[in-house]
Amino acid sequence: MTDHFISSSDGDDANDGLTPASAWRTLARAEGLDPSPGDALLLARGSRFTGQSLHLHDISGDAERPVTIGCYGDPSQPLPIIACDGNGRWFEDYRAPIGGSPHRNRGTVSTALLLRDCSHVHVHDIEITNRRIDDADGHRYNDLDVMDRTGVAVIAENGGTSRGVRLERLYIHDVNGNIYDKHMANGGIQVIAHLPEDASTIETNIARFDDLRIADNIVRDTSRWGIAVGYTAYLNVIDHGGRDADGNWDNTFDYGDGTIDEATLRRYGATNVVVEGNVVERAGGDAITVMYCDRPLVRRNVSREAAIDIRDDVYTATTNDRVAAAIWPWRCRNAIFEYNEAYDTLNADRGNGDGQAWDADFGDGTEYRYNYSRNNSGGCIMFCNEKAVNSLFHCNVSDRDRMGAIDIPRNPDASVTGNTFIIAEDADPLRLDRADGTADVEGNTFVYAGATPKRTEWHPRGSHVSYSGNVYIGFADTPEQDAAEAPQPYRYDGDNNQSSPQMHRSK
């Protein structure tokens, strides 16, 4: 096992880089490395790599001996910082359509730390920025054509399944990317799968992720995303992409009844994904999202002030996808969200079509349990439209989220059980402006925080909501179903793993 050392103050690229005394000086010196399992690339504490980037390709350790990228030196010194400042440019190409405008599928990206077709690589204890220094590119910061930027991008492309990647204890901040692009490598941490360059290997060399862990990172002031995991060009297979007369995918998709086939998702999507213990503050759009994952586990994360750019006086070049929430899945199967906290998601009153803490979105079997939310501008939980199915929201606390705690636009089967909702004075238990879905609301406690009893619409026009066994405090009226029966306790028998719990309801 060999360690390589880099120091911006004491190093020299003419050195061999094998000891702290003979460290290299720049990150560029490391980009030709072909490390063996167990090797390490270590950056000196106190070093600042201004205008530099670290792009590593086709590097692989093994499960017992990962390749490590971290730091060394006096622990009283600050973490080494890669201050990319718009450098580290590469060309991203999904080689397939990935959704409607403004979702670009190819273009130039600036990335501070890029891992491309890497496996069993552990990255830890590094500070990363990628600032927009000025408007020398001729664009304002909120123009549609601003270059995408990333703190860390992990790309699967030509190497098949990327396994065993760990991103831990990173401090990523001030990544001033494009405020509109959702699915380019654009934000704090982006993990993405492209189609391989050799089109003949699309089915034999599937680019995907397995055994991915993103943990204990701090991500602040990044555009557009905070942490996004699992977006993939193979969505054209998973979501039954349409084809034109020439046989090319045509950017249309068939989500069926919303359910997701397990074998298909495990073949083309991400597996064994854990996103844990991260703090994301002031993300330009969404804070943490997992996409196209089978049974991802998202726990003990904190989001504060997400969606800072998703407002009608900033997000002005297009109105498409002017939506963002805090922590949520897209097209995942049996996603678990537990012990997370989401505070102050912004701008539902300024053009953000979402603004919730949580959003079960076009997934199958999404489960939120034991989470806490407070003062999110668009509410607590959204069950997003017809293709979010088998969703369960239970044993959570919503503390004065705005507008409406429960948001069910056109949803077919939301289950809301055993939660505590403290309703703000200017809010309602349901988000009334689009409560045209179906929900089973059972065994919850609703507490109105205002000074005088509140009247609300328990059955807005177009809604299909059933109430049973709930407790209502501070309300002048209650749903007819619950008014005729005494509330009964909600009981939950479950465990702390990713399997679906067994629910026991009594009336």
SULURKA-V63568 format. One record per residue. RES is the residue in one letter. PHI is phi in degrees with one decimal (* if undefined). PSI is psi in degrees with one decimal (none if undefined). Layout:
res & phi & psi
RES & PHI & PSI
RES & PHI & PSI
//
This chain:
res & phi & psi
M & * & 133.3
T & -122.4 & 134.0
D & -102.0 & 140.5
H & -119.9 & 137.2
F & -120.1 & 141.7
I & -133.9 & 129.3
S & -132.6 & 123.0
S & -71.5 & -20.1
S & -101.7 & -35.4
D & -112.8 & -2.6
G & -90.2 & 173.1
D & -151.6 & 126.1
D & -66.1 & -11.8
A & -80.4 & -11.4
N & -72.6 & 174.0
D & -88.0 & -12.2
G & 71.8 & 13.3
L & -95.3 & -8.8
T & -140.9 & 161.2
P & -58.1 & -32.5
A & -73.9 & -19.8
S & -121.4 & 40.0
A & -69.0 & 154.0
W & -75.4 & 170.2
R & -106.4 & -33.7
T & -121.1 & 157.2
L & -68.4 & -28.9
A & -58.2 & -30.7
R & -63.0 & -23.0
A & -91.9 & -11.5
E & -71.8 & -15.3
G & -92.3 & 5.8
L & -64.7 & 145.1
D & -126.2 & 74.5
P & -69.1 & 153.3
S & -95.0 & 163.1
P & -52.1 & 133.5
G & 91.4 & -10.4
D & -71.9 & 160.8
A & -136.9 & 145.7
L & -116.6 & 117.0
L & -121.8 & 130.8
L & -103.9 & 136.8
A & -69.5 & 133.2
R & -57.2 & 142.8
G & 86.4 & -9.6
S & -77.8 & 147.5
R & -130.6 & 119.9
F & -105.8 & 81.4
T & -78.4 & 132.5
G & 70.5 & 14.7
Q & -114.0 & 166.9
S & -147.0 & 164.8
L & -128.2 & 108.9
H & -116.1 & 118.7
L & -120.6 & 135.6
H & -127.2 & 140.3
D & 55.2 & 41.9
I & -102.9 & 137.8
S & -148.6 & 126.7
G & -93.0 & -150.7
D & -137.2 & 176.9
A & -59.2 & -35.3
E & -89.8 & -22.5
R & -134.2 & 75.8
P & -69.6 & 156.9
V & -78.3 & 132.8
T & -112.5 & 136.4
I & -122.1 & 112.8
G & -154.3 & -141.7
C & -137.7 & 166.7
Y & -145.8 & 168.3
G & 110.8 & -169.7
D & -61.7 & 116.4
P & -65.0 & -14.0
S & -78.1 & -13.7
Q & -83.5 & 154.0
P & -67.2 & 161.7
L & -59.8 & 149.0
P & -62.1 & 143.0
I & -120.6 & 129.9
I & -99.1 & 106.3
A & -103.2 & 87.3
C & -68.7 & -41.8
D & 54.8 & 43.2
G & 86.8 & -0.3
N & -87.7 & -165.4
G & 61.4 & 48.3
R & -88.1 & 141.3
W & -147.3 & 168.4
F & -106.9 & 117.3
E & -93.2 & 136.8
D & -147.4 & 110.8
Y & -68.7 & -24.4
R & 62.3 & 27.1
A & -168.2 & 153.6
P & -66.6 & 148.9
I & -131.8 & 20.9
G & 126.3 & 175.7
G & -78.7 & 175.3
S & -56.5 & 141.6
P & -96.6 & 35.5
H & -81.2 & 87.7
R & -66.3 & 147.4
N & -114.9 & 6.6
R & -161.1 & 150.3
G & 157.0 & 172.7
T & -76.9 & 135.7
V & -130.4 & 141.6
S & -102.5 & 124.4
T & -133.1 & 130.3
A & -71.0 & -48.1
L & -128.4 & 114.6
L & -116.9 & 124.6
L & -113.3 & 113.3
R & -120.2 & 118.3
D & 56.2 & 49.6
C & -112.6 & 147.7
S & -135.6 & 149.9
H & 50.8 & 54.4
V & -120.0 & 128.1
H & -112.4 & 122.3
V & -114.2 & 131.6
H & -153.3 & 154.5
D & 55.7 & 56.3
I & -136.4 & 143.9
E & -98.0 & 139.0
I & -138.5 & 132.9
T & -134.2 & 160.4
N & -151.3 & 78.6
R & -84.1 & 154.4
R & -92.1 & 108.7
I & -76.0 & -40.4
D & -158.1 & -172.7
D & -103.4 & 33.9
A & -64.8 & -18.2
D & -79.1 & -1.4
G & 84.4 & 5.4
H & -111.9 & 148.1
R & -76.8 & 159.5
Y & -58.6 & -26.9
N & -107.3 & 21.2
D & -72.5 & 155.1
L & -67.7 & -27.3
D & -99.4 & 14.0
V & -60.3 & 140.9
M & -63.3 & 138.9
D & -71.0 & 144.0
R & -135.6 & 149.2
T & -134.8 & 146.9
G & -74.5 & -62.2
V & -126.5 & 129.4
A & -121.7 & 130.2
V & -116.4 & 117.8
I & -120.3 & 128.9
A & -103.7 & 133.8
E & -150.0 & -69.6
N & -107.5 & -5.2
G & -103.6 & 15.8
G & 71.8 & -139.5
T & -76.1 & 124.5
S & -88.2 & 123.9
R & -121.1 & 150.8
G & 66.5 & 32.8
V & -86.2 & 134.1
R & -125.3 & 130.6
L & -122.1 & 111.2
E & -139.2 & 139.6
R & 55.8 & 38.6
L & -91.0 & 148.2
Y & -115.1 & 103.9
I & -114.3 & 124.4
H & -153.8 & 161.1
D & 52.4 & 59.2
V & -105.7 & 100.6
N & -96.1 & 74.4
G & -87.7 & -160.3
N & -77.9 & 129.3
I & -77.9 & -8.5
Y & -103.4 & -39.1
D & -66.7 & 119.7
K & -91.1 & -31.9
H & -125.7 & 5.7
M & -75.9 & 173.1
A & -75.7 & 85.8
N & -143.7 & 95.1
G & 149.0 & -160.3
G & -70.0 & -62.9
I & -128.9 & 125.7
Q & -127.8 & 128.9
V & -118.9 & 117.3
I & -139.5 & 144.0
A & -114.8 & 128.9
H & -101.9 & 169.2
L & -74.9 & 149.5
P & -67.3 & 155.5
E & -61.8 & -37.0
D & -84.3 & 102.6
A & -61.6 & -22.6
S & -72.3 & -11.6
T & -106.2 & 13.4
I & -55.5 & -37.2
E & -94.5 & -19.0
T & -101.0 & -13.4
N & -135.6 & 59.9
I & -69.4 & 124.7
A & -83.3 & 118.4
R & -160.9 & -177.4
F & -127.7 & 144.6
D & -141.3 & 142.7
D & 59.2 & 63.8
L & -112.0 & 131.8
R & -131.1 & 124.8
I & -122.7 & 109.6
A & -144.0 & 141.2
D & 61.5 & 32.2
N & -96.4 & 155.3
I & -112.6 & 124.4
V & -126.7 & 120.3
R & -134.8 & 140.1
D & 55.6 & 62.4
T & -125.3 & 143.8
S & -127.2 & 135.4
R & -92.0 & -36.6
W & -93.1 & 158.9
G & -82.2 & -73.1
I & -130.5 & 124.7
A & -132.0 & 128.5
V & -129.6 & 121.4
G & 106.4 & 1.0
Y & -62.3 & 145.5
T & -151.3 & 142.3
A & -64.0 & -20.9
Y & -73.7 & 2.0
L & -58.6 & -25.4
N & -63.7 & -26.9
V & -87.1 & -48.1
I & -61.1 & -40.0
D & -101.5 & 21.1
H & 54.2 & 57.4
G & -60.6 & 140.6
G & -78.4 & 163.1
R & -129.6 & 149.1
D & -84.8 & -173.7
A & -63.7 & -22.3
D & -93.0 & 3.6
G & 86.0 & 8.4
N & -90.7 & 143.0
W & -56.6 & 138.3
D & -115.3 & 16.6
N & 68.7 & 27.7
T & -117.5 & 151.5
F & -140.6 & 150.1
D & -121.2 & 104.8
Y & -86.9 & 1.6
G & 57.4 & -134.9
D & -91.0 & 9.5
G & 97.7 & -22.4
T & -69.4 & 153.1
I & -121.9 & 127.2
D & -69.2 & 126.1
E & -61.6 & -46.8
A & -63.2 & -39.5
T & -65.1 & -45.4
L & -66.8 & -38.5
R & -71.2 & -24.8
R & -79.4 & -40.0
Y & -110.3 & -17.4
G & -101.6 & -164.6
A & -98.1 & 143.9
T & -129.9 & 155.3
N & 54.0 & 53.7
V & -102.2 & 129.2
V & -127.0 & 126.2
V & -122.1 & 110.8
E & -144.6 & 136.0
G & 72.7 & 18.0
N & -90.6 & 152.3
V & -118.4 & 122.2
V & -120.5 & 121.2
E & -125.1 & 134.5
R & 57.0 & 43.4
A & -64.4 & 141.6
G & -60.6 & -39.2
G & -120.4 & -119.0
D & -77.0 & 149.9
A & -82.0 & -60.3
I & -137.8 & 126.0
T & -138.4 & 134.3
V & -107.9 & 139.7
M & -137.6 & 138.0
Y & 53.9 & 45.4
C & -116.2 & 144.8
D & -99.2 & 118.5
R & 56.5 & 47.5
P & -68.9 & 150.5
L & -117.3 & 117.8
V & -122.3 & 109.1
R & -145.7 & 151.9
R & 56.7 & 33.1
N & -98.9 & 160.7
V & -128.8 & 131.2
S & -116.7 & 131.9
R & -130.3 & 131.5
E & 53.5 & 46.7
A & -69.6 & 162.8
A & 69.5 & 36.0
I & -67.9 & -26.7
D & -96.7 & -3.9
I & -90.9 & 72.7
R & -146.0 & 151.2
D & -71.7 & -10.9
D & -99.5 & -0.4
V & -117.4 & -47.9
Y & -86.1 & 76.5
T & -110.5 & -17.7
A & -73.7 & -20.7
T & -157.5 & 157.0
T & -100.0 & -6.2
N & -62.9 & 134.3
D & 55.0 & 37.1
R & -83.7 & 64.1
V & -142.6 & 142.5
A & -163.4 & 142.8
A & -126.8 & -174.5
A & -86.6 & -71.5
I & -132.4 & 119.6
W & -165.2 & 166.1
P & -110.0 & 157.5
W & -130.6 & 122.1
R & 54.4 & 41.5
C & -102.7 & 160.0
R & -115.8 & 126.4
N & 54.5 & 45.8
A & -73.6 & 137.0
I & -111.0 & 128.2
F & -123.3 & 115.2
E & -142.2 & 145.6
Y & 59.6 & 26.4
N & -90.6 & 161.1
E & -130.2 & 138.1
A & -136.9 & 123.4
Y & -123.2 & 139.3
D & 58.7 & 35.3
T & -60.3 & 135.4
L & -101.7 & 160.3
N & 76.7 & 17.0
A & -62.7 & -22.5
D & -91.9 & 3.4
R & -132.6 & 32.1
G & 106.2 & -9.9
N & -75.3 & 116.4
G & -72.2 & -8.4
D & -113.0 & -105.6
G & 90.4 & 8.7
Q & -84.2 & 165.2
A & -70.3 & -46.6
W & -129.1 & 150.9
D & -150.7 & 106.3
A & -80.6 & 104.5
D & -124.1 & 112.4
F & 47.8 & 41.7
G & -119.9 & 172.9
D & -124.2 & 110.2
G & 83.0 & 28.3
T & -65.6 & 133.1
E & -129.2 & 123.4
Y & -109.6 & 126.5
R & -146.4 & 141.1
Y & 61.7 & 35.9
N & -104.4 & 161.3
Y & -129.5 & 133.0
S & -133.3 & 150.2
R & -150.6 & 132.5
N & 57.2 & 40.3
N & -87.6 & 130.2
S & -64.6 & -26.8
G & -104.9 & 6.2
G & 117.0 & -170.6
C & -92.2 & -65.0
I & -130.2 & 130.1
M & -110.5 & 133.5
F & -104.0 & 103.9
C & -89.5 & 97.3
N & 69.8 & -173.1
E & -67.7 & -25.6
K & -96.6 & 8.0
A & -95.0 & 107.7
V & -125.1 & 154.5
N & 58.7 & 37.5
S & -89.7 & 140.9
L & -132.7 & 128.2
F & -126.8 & 108.5
H & -146.5 & 149.4
C & 61.5 & 35.3
N & -109.1 & 165.0
V & -123.0 & 126.6
S & -113.4 & 118.9
D & -111.9 & 94.8
R & 56.6 & 43.3
D & -67.5 & 151.9
R & -85.8 & 174.6
M & 59.5 & -79.9
G & -155.0 & 135.1
A & -64.0 & -42.6
I & -112.9 & 124.1
D & -121.0 & 116.8
I & -127.4 & 51.8
P & -62.3 & 111.4
R & 56.5 & 20.5
N & -79.3 & 143.7
P & -88.6 & -21.8
D & -158.3 & 37.9
A & -62.1 & 137.9
S & -118.7 & 118.3
V & -123.8 & 104.4
T & -138.6 & 135.9
G & 69.8 & 25.4
N & -101.3 & 165.7
T & -114.9 & 122.1
F & -115.7 & 112.6
I & -93.5 & 114.1
I & -94.5 & 124.9
A & -66.6 & 160.8
E & -58.6 & -36.7
D & -101.1 & 21.1
A & -125.0 & 177.5
D & -136.6 & 162.0
P & -59.7 & -39.3
L & -105.0 & 148.1
R & -78.2 & 104.9
L & -75.1 & -21.6
D & -74.4 & -11.6
R & -152.6 & 42.2
A & -89.4 & 57.9
D & -107.1 & 26.7
G & -110.4 & -166.2
T & -117.4 & 136.4
A & -149.7 & 144.5
D & -105.2 & 110.2
V & -111.6 & 107.4
E & -140.1 & 135.0
G & 68.5 & 23.1
N & -95.4 & 164.7
T & -115.6 & 122.6
F & -108.9 & 121.4
V & -121.3 & 118.9
Y & -85.3 & 129.3
A & -88.9 & -1.6
G & -77.8 & 171.5
A & -80.7 & -28.1
T & -121.0 & 153.5
P & -56.8 & 142.1
K & -104.2 & 140.0
R & -103.2 & 142.0
T & -145.0 & 170.1
E & -94.0 & 109.8
W & -82.5 & -21.8
H & -132.2 & 74.2
P & -61.0 & 157.3
R & -55.2 & 130.8
G & 89.5 & -8.3
S & -86.8 & 157.5
H & -134.4 & 82.0
V & -118.7 & 128.7
S & -109.3 & 139.7
Y & -120.0 & 138.3
S & -155.8 & 130.8
G & 66.4 & 23.1
N & -88.8 & 158.6
V & -111.0 & 135.0
Y & -124.5 & 124.3
I & -124.9 & 125.4
G & 87.2 & 14.3
F & -108.7 & 142.0
A & -82.0 & -18.6
D & -141.2 & 159.8
T & -135.5 & 161.8
P & -60.1 & 146.4
E & -59.1 & -38.1
Q & -60.9 & -42.7
D & -79.3 & -25.0
A & -65.0 & -25.2
A & -93.5 & -1.0
E & -140.4 & 150.2
A & -77.7 & 140.2
P & -65.0 & 142.1
Q & -117.4 & 154.3
P & -69.0 & 148.8
Y & -95.0 & 131.6
R & -118.8 & 136.9
Y & -125.6 & 122.3
D & -110.2 & 108.5
G & -151.1 & 179.8
D & -128.9 & -175.1
N & -105.0 & 23.8
N & -109.2 & -166.5
Q & -92.8 & 4.6
S & -78.1 & 155.1
S & -71.6 & 134.4
P & -75.7 & 162.7
Q & -94.3 & 128.1
M & -100.1 & 136.4
H & -125.2 & 118.4
R & -117.2 & 141.1
S & -126.4 & 147.7
K & -130.5 & none
//
